[in-house]
């Protein structure tokens, strides 16, 4: 690529104007000093511009070439273009030690034909990245370039460093293998898209990984899948052994739209063992779905996303488009690491629904999201996961450190049901340290309009929100039933003057609807400026049944640890629970609904121990055996076996008060699974494309 001459720049015009002003107007000594300082700044900018121009030339030609040749310690590099058959080079001419020049030669077979592109170079260091099979041959390069002003008009030098990578040559061959459904080899290709285009429905596309010795394992392309296929990464050079632990296949979308886009009717697609990265558009145009994997079904389909690392996609990790003609879709997202999506360079991208996973399902569709690591994603709605629609199961995931930025909610999970009588389950997940910056539900935002919603056996800890309420859970129910059971809801926080309930914020309305809150630990939640540290509930013509919970150590700026707004026709029943050691231990109620509390240990009330008929409640400090709030064998008279005689423990004895009593009692509350070890391992050694950075 031959450099082109630059036109006169604004910086150069300013220099000319300053010189003319000095000659025409005349200035005193102080003004001359100020003018010199001004001119030095201009010359520094001009030097940086010239250095940037030289760096841009090199980066562009690297990206148009097929490989880089660099000898260790050398001050030159050569670029091989197998399509044109030519090799060019950039080199440092040190003939004059006082004026080292960066030069360009378009064809190394024509040594007399060269051009100086930057004089007075202080340092020029090319470093090879991602070695290929041939000695001194690389897929990419790191270039360090430093230059100074030849006339010393500024004492500062310009310094730039950049990474650049070559494209795959058209005749590279044998990087992707295509097999039919019976395992017979059909052909070889240099890109994934070429193999997909040539495939028949039901074929398998196998992609070479990085430990082959002849290929770095990175495909820089955007792939569209419009037929039923299986895509697999991490293969050896013979395409017989898939080793997702030691052999990585990366698909890099280069911030130019979706990395893998699945679209069509009735497709069956599996995506297995890839690193999927850099999916998204520019800051001004990025939209939900322009990320790592986009699924756009029309007329049904089945999609399996398994064993992948989906990372650093500004447009989000995985997106399933909710079309009215979606048809019956089955989606499985399993054993993936989904991290760092929905952002770039610390910038949040707007309108990404589900920074890690965003799915919208029609009533006849279903999704299973299991055994994934979902960490450090950013979303407008749902920082980690946004899921809406029909039958959804979210289980055994680690959902951590995700952030939601709108006034809606769901730092970890945003979940809604609509238009279906099917069920939504959030079960046995570790949901920690998520944030809803401007909305509700730091850990979970759940809205149930139809069917039954289950939030069970999760550890929901250390989450926070900054608006309406529910540092741990925000639950809105107008469906058939809503169950919150066997969860550890601890150390969550609501931080706003509008904040309500560090633990659970609940809305339940419409006749016949019931929310069951049972066998939970609701502990050490807080509200800094708002009210109600533990639970705040608004109930209208509906029922909340609060049984066998341990509610302790919750605090708020003001108000009770439990606050109830009981509308007409509503009922709130507290039974078999321990409600003790909260900073505001009272229960506040307003409205005309019915409130009852029975067979519970309620601190600060003065209920007698033992209970005296007709009282069924007590006020006795519980003794815990451990930090998990198991009751100690001694010191808990009238708490152990002190629950409602009509409610039995699993062994058939009279129920205990607290989270470990009653028919739903278990020995462990909260997440009880094994933390996922999901995705393609990423040791951090793969350098992704970076923008030019510089200081001067």
Secondary structure, 3 states (H helix, E strand, C coil): CCCCCCCCCHHHHHHHHHHHHHHHHCCCHHHHHHHHHHHHHHHHHHHHHHHHHHHHHHHHHHHHCCEEECCCCCCEEEEEECCCCEEEEEEEECCCCCCCEEEEECCCCCCCCCEEEECCEEEEEEEEEEECCCCCEEEEEEEEEEECCCCCCCCCCEEEEEEEECCCCCCCCCCEEEECCCCCEEEEECCHHHHHHHCCCCEEEEEECHHHCCCCCEECCCEEECCCEEEEEEECCCCCCECCCCCCCEEECCCCECCEEEEECCEEEEEECCEEECCECCCCCCCCCCCCEEEEECCCEEEEEECCEEECCCCCCEEECCCCCCCCEEEEEECCEEECCCEECCEECCCCECCCEEEECCCCCEEEEECCEEECCEECECCCEEEEECEEEEECCEEECCEECCCCECCCEEEEECCCCCCEEEECCEEECCEECCCECCCEEEEECCCEEEEECCEEECCEECCCCCCCEEEEECCCEEEEECCEEECCEECCCCCECCCEEEEEECCCCEEEEECCEEECCEEEEEECCCEEEEEECCEEEEECCEEECCEEEECCCEEEEECCCCEEEEECCEEECCCCCCEEEEECCEEEEECCEECCCCCCCCCCCCCCCECCCCCECCCCCCECCCCCECCECCCCCCCECCCCCECCCCCCCCCCCCCCCCCCCCCCCCCCCCCCCCCCCCCCEEEC
